[in-house]
Amino acid sequence: MRTILQINWIVQSDRIFPLKLHSPKAEAARDAIAPFTELIKSPEYIHQTNLL
């Protein structure tokens, strides 16, 4: 059985996805958006990815 990850996404007007790393679903969310985003910044607490 396949599990669907349910997350409320916030996409900024400049097509940036902010991803909080301390969230319990952060790893699964990062894996889910990896095919259609690229990492822009990766400070300690939040990653910023750009929508391709």
C-alpha positions in Angstrom: 0.0 0.0 0.0 1.3 3.5 -0.9 1.2 6.2 1.7 0.3 9.7 0.6 2.0 12.5 2.4 -0.4 15.3 3.3 1.4 18.6 3.9 0.1 22.2 3.4 2.6 23.7 1.0 3.4 27.4 0.9 4.9 28.6 -2.4 6.1 32.2 -2.4 5.5 34.4 -5.4 9.1 33.9 -6.5 8.4 30.1 -6.7 10.4 29.4 -3.5 9.4 26.5 -1.2 10.6 27.1 2.4 11.0 23.8 4.2 11.4 23.8 8.0 13.9 21.0 8.9 12.7 20.5 12.5 9.3 19.5 11.3 8.5 15.8 12.0 7.6 15.4 8.2 10.6 17.3 6.9 12.5 14.3 5.4 9.4 12.9 3.7 8.5 16.4 2.4 12.0 16.9 1.0 11.9 13.6 -0.8 8.4 14.4 -2.2 9.4 17.7 -3.7 12.9 16.7 -4.9 11.8 15.7 -8.5 10.5 19.1 -9.3 12.6 21.5 -7.2 16.2 22.6 -6.8 17.9 23.5 -3.5 18.8 27.2 -3.4 19.8 27.8 0.3 20.3 25.4 3.2 20.9 27.2 6.4 20.7 25.3 9.7 16.9 25.4 10.3 15.2 25.9 6.9 15.9 24.9 3.3 14.8 27.0 0.4 14.0 25.2 -2.9 13.0 26.7 -6.2 10.1 25.2 -8.2 11.4 24.1 -11.6 
